Amino acid sequence: MNAQTERVEGAGQDAIDTARIAGLILAGGRGSRMGDVDKGCVLLRGRPMVEHVAARFAPQVGALLISANRNQERYAEYGKVVADDPAHGEWQGPLAGLASGLVASRCPWMATTACDVPFLPQDMVARLRQALRLHGPGARLAVACSGGRRQPVCMLLSRELLPDLLRYLAEGGRKVDTWQSRVGCVEVPFDDQPDAFMNVNTAGELADADRAGS
């Protein structure tokens, strides 16, 4: 799979078109529950897990970025690679990756997902985008929910939130859902796709994913 070329688009919230949305796959975690492996590179059905995610995610956005702190040459096959800012420290979690992605992207909107959600909904970004439109111009962040719980790293947000995110990180904040509540978020249910957010954190869950339908 060839890397996509990032498109430069103007700012504004009156339209959230696909070309104005950068997609960020968060693959910069430690993978401690799987023996400190790079989960995006773990094989699922003979393909790196990130490849499964990219295949579903890339058609939903105008450009694809990968937040990665290891194996960056491998991830470059799928999109523009960005690493965490050293100022945030080592292994500081998905918000540090999000901040680096927002700095690197010139798109006014960003959709995010993780490298370990191989059955990501193929309509996720469209539904998050529609929810923001329905809530009006003041809505700047939508997050997917399943089973009454947020899927916090599966979101669509305005780049205008970057200054607040940087302040939150500088204050020592790291929890994704806490920051989302701080800036105000629209929760979007995906209860019609209960298995779409299957998260692969352990060897057992990897085996479950291998047996699961796509």
Secondary structure as GFF3:
##gff-version 3
##sequence-region A 1 214
A	DSSP	three_ten_helix	18	20	.	.	.	ID=ss1
A	DSSP	beta_strand	21	26	.	.	.	ID=ss2
A	DSSP	three_ten_helix	32	34	.	.	.	ID=ss3
A	DSSP	three_ten_helix	39	41	.	.	.	ID=ss4
A	DSSP	beta_strand	43	44	.	.	.	ID=ss5
A	DSSP	beta_strand	47	48	.	.	.	ID=ss6
A	DSSP	alpha_helix	49	57	.	.	.	ID=ss7
A	DSSP	three_ten_helix	58	60	.	.	.	ID=ss8
A	DSSP	beta_strand	63	67	.	.	.	ID=ss9
A	DSSP	alpha_helix	72	75	.	.	.	ID=ss10
A	DSSP	beta_strand	80	82	.	.	.	ID=ss11
A	DSSP	three_ten_helix	86	88	.	.	.	ID=ss12
A	DSSP	alpha_helix	94	104	.	.	.	ID=ss13
A	DSSP	beta_strand	109	114	.	.	.	ID=ss14
A	DSSP	alpha_helix	124	135	.	.	.	ID=ss15
A	DSSP	beta_strand	141	146	.	.	.	ID=ss16
A	DSSP	beta_strand	149	158	.	.	.	ID=ss17
A	DSSP	three_ten_helix	159	161	.	.	.	ID=ss18
A	DSSP	alpha_helix	162	170	.	.	.	ID=ss19
A	DSSP	alpha_helix	176	183	.	.	.	ID=ss20
A	DSSP	beta_strand	186	189	.	.	.	ID=ss21
A	DSSP	alpha_helix	203	211	.	.	.	ID=ss22
###
